Amino acid sequence: MTGKEVNQVLDVLVAISEPVEIKFLWRPQLRDAADEMVLETAINGRADAIVTFNERDFRPVPGLFGVSILQPKKVIDRIIL
């Protein structure tokens, strides 16, 4: 994937993104506080998935909330194909 293609994908993601109000705090669930904020945003935003290279530190917790963990390449392949 070229730099131009990456920028196009990021532009699409920004265009369809929505702000998420944090209504409920679910801490502590994970080892890393930064990961906790990602998990809380996903849960409060009713996300289908968290896209990350850091699958290991999230598993299995998001599944308890109905949120999948996906590698970035898998998501990009879905968008492009």
NORCOR-V328263 format. One record per pair of residues at least 12 apart in sequence whose ideal C-beta (glycine too) atoms are under 6 Angstrom apart, sorted by the first residue. I is the first residue (numbers start at 1). J is the second residue. Records with the same first field share a line. If there is no record, write none. Layout:
BEGIN
I=J + J
END
This chain:
BEGIN
20=41 + 44 + 45
22=40 + 44
23=44
26=40 + 43
29=61
32=57
35=57
42=67
43=65
47=67
49=68 + 70
50=62 + 67 + 69
51=70 + 72 + 75
55=69
END
